[in-house]
Amino acid sequence: MAIRKISQLVRAAEITEGAGVTVHRTIGTPALRNLDPFLMLDHFGSNDPDEYIAGFPSHPHRGFITFTYMLDGHMQHQDSMGNRGDLRSGGAQWMKAASGVIHSEMPQQTDGLMRGFQLWINLPAAEKMSDPAYQEFSPQAIPEIVDGAVRVRLLSGRYAGQRGVIDDPNTDMHYLDVALEAGAEFVLPLAGGYAAFVYVYAGSAGSDGGDLPQHSLAVLGEGDEIRVAAGPDGARFICVAGKPIGEEVVQYGPFVMNTRAEIELAFREYQSGQLVKKKAAMTGS
């Protein structure tokens, strides 16, 4: 087996989003504009309500998927399609914005830890103006595999003979939340041709090619196996992979299309109240 080596290490940049929420961003920064098919990765986390209570008021999206995973806290989702979601600790939300969605994500607690991730996943040109869709999954719906000092929550993809709850047919996305005790090792077989990264959000780890400190993202090169070992204090990280789409990416703010003309059209339609095309269907458990 050829182990995937670290090809780039990206330290998270602090970015202010929504109504003033500070996030740690790795993908979607000058250091790493995108990692096809992934467009942006934000890690948000605070135990100070003043830093998160204003949340992410209504804002638009077109041309991609938002995938939100809550580690701690309680977030309410509402959108222009009529969907209402209640995302709690350990739960996940998959929203295919596609032709257009306006939504909000607002904290529903006034104290305590609020922590999680949002990943943007590109859509191919043929699906950018397709109907939107929304799925939400409770913590209990997500498979958890424990093998000694290794614990894995399998949100998407395949691991240890099991499948995650979320299926992205365009990218075959794998998304795993991994907890390792000190010195333990995580191994994921992965076919060649997939873009892959590891983001460490607690403790420290190492992979072939170097150390992985907290709040850092490692882009992994080619190979057919991912190996990550925990440092002396253990490690928590997400391991994500997907098939590249291989198309031109033109992004401006909340819109991701293939041409500048399509971006300009999205802005005009948003300003004129015509962005939203179709009501989404909500599924999940």
C-alpha positions in Angstrom: 0.0 0.0 0.0 1.2 3.5 -0.9 0.7 5.9 2.1 -0.5 9.4 1.2 2.1 11.9 2.3 1.5 15.5 3.4 1.9 17.7 0.3 0.8 21.0 2.0 0.2 22.1 5.6 -2.2 25.0 6.0 -2.6 26.9 9.2 -6.1 28.2 9.9 -6.8 31.9 9.4 -9.3 33.7 11.7 -12.2 35.1 9.6 -15.3 37.0 10.7 -18.5 35.7 9.2 -22.2 36.1 9.7 -23.1 38.7 12.3 -19.6 38.6 13.8 -18.8 35.0 14.4 -15.1 34.2 14.3 -14.2 31.0 12.4 -10.9 29.3 11.6 -10.7 28.9 7.8 -8.3 26.7 5.9 -9.8 25.9 2.5 -10.9 29.2 0.9 -7.9 31.3 2.0 -5.0 32.7 0.0 -2.9 29.7 1.1 -5.5 27.2 -0.3 -8.2 28.7 -2.6 -9.9 25.4 -3.1 -9.1 21.7 -3.1 -11.4 20.3 -5.9 -14.2 19.4 -5.1 -13.9 21.3 -1.8 -14.4 25.0 -1.8 -14.2 26.1 1.8 -13.7 24.7 5.3 -14.7 26.7 8.4 -14.1 25.5 11.9 -16.2 27.5 14.4 -15.8 27.2 18.2 -16.3 29.4 21.3 -17.7 29.1 24.8 -18.4 32.9 24.9 -21.9 33.7 23.8 -20.9 37.2 22.8 -18.9 35.6 20.0 -21.6 33.4 18.5 -25.1 34.4 19.7 -25.7 36.6 16.6 -25.1 33.6 14.4 -25.5 33.6 10.7 -28.6 35.6 9.7 -30.3 35.1 6.3 -27.9 34.8 3.4 -28.0 33.3 -0.1 -26.2 30.4 -1.8 -26.1 29.1 -5.3 -24.1 26.4 -7.2 -22.7 24.2 -4.4 -23.5 22.1 -1.3 -23.1 23.2 2.3 -22.3 20.5 4.8 -22.5 21.4 8.5 -21.4 19.1 11.3 -22.0 20.1 14.9 -19.6 19.0 17.6 -21.2 20.9 20.4 -24.1 23.3 20.8 -27.5 23.8 19.2 -28.2 25.6 15.9 -31.5 26.2 14.2 -31.8 26.2 10.4 -34.5 28.0 8.4 -34.5 28.5 4.7 -36.5 30.1 1.8 -37.8 26.6 0.8 -39.7 26.3 4.0 -37.3 23.8 5.7 -36.8 24.1 9.4 -34.0 22.1 11.1 -32.7 21.7 14.6 -29.1 20.8 14.5 -27.7 19.5 17.8 -24.4 18.2 19.1 -23.2 15.4 16.9 -25.8 16.0 14.2 -25.2 16.8 10.5 -26.9 18.9 7.9 -26.5 18.5 4.1 -27.9 21.4 2.0 -27.7 21.3 -1.8 -28.2 25.0 -2.6 -28.0 24.3 -6.4 -30.2 26.9 -8.2 -30.7 29.0 -5.1 -31.4 29.0 -1.4 -31.6 31.8 1.2 -31.1 30.4 4.7 -30.1 31.3 8.3 -28.3 29.4 11.0 -28.9 30.7 14.4 -27.6 29.5 17.8 -30.4 28.4 20.2 -28.4 28.6 23.4 -27.2 31.5 25.5 -24.2 29.9 27.2 -21.9 27.0 26.8 -19.7 25.7 24.0 -20.7 26.2 20.3 -18.4 24.2 18.0 -18.5 22.6 14.6 -17.6 22.6 10.9 -19.0 23.8 7.7 -17.6 22.4 4.4 -18.6 23.7 0.9 -18.6 21.1 -1.8 -18.8 22.0 -5.5 -21.5 20.8 -7.9 -20.8 20.0 -11.5 -22.0 22.5 -14.1 -24.9 20.2 -15.1 -26.3 20.3 -11.6 -25.6 23.9 -10.5 -29.1 25.0 -11.6 -30.9 21.8 -10.5 -33.5 21.7 -7.7 -32.2 22.3 -4.2 -32.5 19.7 -1.5 -32.0 19.4 2.3 -31.2 16.6 4.6 -30.6 16.6 8.4 -29.4 13.7 10.5 -29.6 13.3 14.3 -26.5 12.2 16.3 -28.1 8.7 16.7 -28.3 8.2 12.9 -24.5 8.5 12.4 -22.6 5.2 12.7 -19.9 5.1 15.3 -17.1 2.5 15.1 -14.9 1.9 18.2 -11.8 -0.3 17.9 -9.7 -0.1 21.0 -8.1 3.3 21.1 -9.7 4.5 17.8 -13.2 5.9 17.6 -14.7 7.0 14.3 -18.0 8.7 13.6 -18.8 7.9 9.9 -20.8 10.7 8.4 -20.1 9.9 4.7 -18.2 7.2 2.8 -17.1 3.8 3.9 -15.0 2.5 6.8 -14.7 -0.8 8.6 -17.4 -2.4 6.5 -20.0 0.4 7.2 -21.4 3.3 5.2 -22.1 6.8 6.3 -25.6 8.3 6.2 -24.8 11.0 3.6 -24.2 10.1 0.0 -22.8 12.6 -2.6 -22.9 10.8 -5.9 -20.9 13.5 -7.7 -17.8 13.2 -5.4 -18.2 10.0 -3.4 -17.3 12.1 -0.4 -15.8 10.5 2.7 -16.2 12.4 5.9 -15.0 10.9 9.2 -14.7 12.4 12.6 -11.8 10.6 14.3 -10.8 10.4 18.0 -7.5 8.8 18.9 -6.0 8.0 22.3 -2.3 8.9 22.8 -0.1 7.0 20.3 -3.0 5.3 18.5 -3.1 5.1 14.7 -6.0 5.6 12.2 -5.8 3.9 8.8 -8.2 4.5 5.9 -7.8 2.7 2.6 -8.7 5.2 -0.2 -8.6 4.7 -4.0 -6.2 6.9 -6.0 -7.5 10.0 -7.7 -9.4 11.4 -4.6 -8.5 14.7 -3.1 -8.0 14.2 0.6 -7.2 16.3 3.7 -7.0 16.0 7.5 -7.9 18.8 9.8 -6.8 18.6 13.5 -9.1 20.4 15.9 -7.9 19.0 19.3 -4.6 17.6 20.4 -1.9 16.9 17.9 -1.1 14.2 15.3 1.4 13.1 12.7 1.2 11.7 9.3 3.6 10.6 6.6 5.6 13.7 5.9 5.3 15.6 9.1 3.5 16.8 12.2 -0.1 18.0 12.3 -0.6 20.6 15.0 -4.0 21.8 16.2 -5.9 24.1 13.9 -4.0 22.9 10.8 -5.1 21.2 7.6 -2.9 18.7 5.8 -3.5 18.2 2.1 -2.6 14.6 1.3 -0.8 13.6 -1.9 -1.5 10.6 -4.1 -1.6 7.0 -2.7 -4.1 4.4 -1.6 -4.0 4.6 2.2 -4.2 7.4 4.8 -2.4 6.9 8.1 -2.6 9.3 11.0 -1.0 8.8 14.5 -2.0 10.6 17.6 0.5 12.7 19.6 1.1 12.3 23.4 -2.2 14.0 24.3 -4.3 12.2 21.8 -6.0 13.8 18.8 -9.4 14.7 17.3 -9.6 15.4 13.6 -11.8 15.2 10.6 -10.6 13.1 7.6 -12.3 14.1 4.3 -11.8 12.9 0.7 -13.7 13.2 -2.6 -13.4 12.8 -6.3 -12.4 16.1 -8.1 -15.0 17.6 -10.5 -12.4 19.1 -12.8 -14.3 22.1 -14.0 -13.6 25.9 -13.9 -14.5 27.4 -10.6 -15.7 31.1 -10.5 -16.6 32.1 -7.0 -17.8 35.4 -5.6 -19.0 35.4 -2.0 -21.9 33.0 -1.6 -22.2 32.0 -5.3 -20.0 29.4 -7.1 -20.5 28.9 -10.8 -18.4 28.2 -13.9 -18.4 31.6 -15.6 -18.4 35.3 -14.6 -21.6 35.8 -16.5 -23.3 33.2 -14.3 -22.1 34.9 -11.2 -23.4 38.3 -12.4 -26.8 36.7 -13.2 -26.9 35.2 -9.7 -26.3 38.7 -8.1 -29.0 40.3 -10.4 -31.5 37.6 -9.5 -30.8 37.9 -5.8 -31.1 41.6 -5.8 -34.4 41.4 -7.7 -35.8 38.6 -5.5 -35.6 35.9 -8.2 -32.8 33.8 -6.8 -35.0 31.1 -5.3 -36.4 28.8 -8.1 -37.8 25.7 -6.4 -39.0 24.4 -3.0 -36.7 21.8 -1.6 -37.7 18.5 -0.2 -36.4 17.7 3.3 -35.2 14.2 4.2 -33.1 12.6 6.9 -33.6 11.2 10.4 
